[in-house]
Amino acid sequence: MSSTSNTAKDLFDHLKFITGQDNLSVINANRLFKYAVDDYSFYAMTSDGVHKFDDLSHVNASSQPTYPVSTSTVTAITPRIQLDATFLMLDRVSVTVDGVEKPLEAIDRRDHKTTSLESVYGSSGVPRVYDYDAHGITVYPTPNGSYPVTAYYSRAAKYIDVADDMVDLGIPRIHHFYLIIHCARQLGYRTIDSNRVDIANELGKWEGVGSSKGKIALFYNARDEDRVKRIRNKNLSMRNFNRK
């Protein structure tokens, strides 16, 4: 067991403890936690907050951390690049020209049904825009050379193995109980648990109810006080400057 956080087995043991399902199998528990992790990723990534969500347990074959950034080179022959299989949402796409990284503008080719993209963006040149489709990015205009294109994206939290008693979970420790409550609610549908309403109410505290943000969104929306606070633009269109 980890001394600094909770392992997947710790969560599994507590799930069995609070639900009384002592005979819950590893296979069934892993399936329950998959859906819990997916929902957690959704609420974390759609919170639109300052803190960038990413699961710290994403590692490569050498157990080194990986990051949600992918760089590939586009050319006239290959103006399209495939994104990593863990990709879910694009945050930013840029092209590097003469050592300087420049953002690319996102477009949707469906907005140009009656016009060729070449007539809008040119037939050849330094990429200025990109279109996303089927886990890939196509840049326009067609590159007139070789240009590195970098995609910054969001990815979901990794699925956990409840038999693992060695590796810490990659999401914040203060959110681990959400996964347990989510699994308990799923079990309630099978066992017709009389506490199912109470569990649903507890989930509401984490996920939010109506327009009220839950604990997960509030965490990822927390402002980094080291950042300069943006001043909200005032609508001056209806202001009467002569009024005293």
Beta strands, then each sheet from edge to edge (+ up, - down):
strand 1: 69-74
strand 2: 80-82
strand 3: 87-97
strand 4: 100-103
strand 5: 105-107
strand 6: 129-133
strand 7: 136-140
strand 8: 147-155
strand 9: 208-209
strand 10: 212-213
sheet 1: 1+ 8- 3+ 4-
sheet 2: 2+ 7- 6+ 5+
sheet 3: 9+ 10-
end
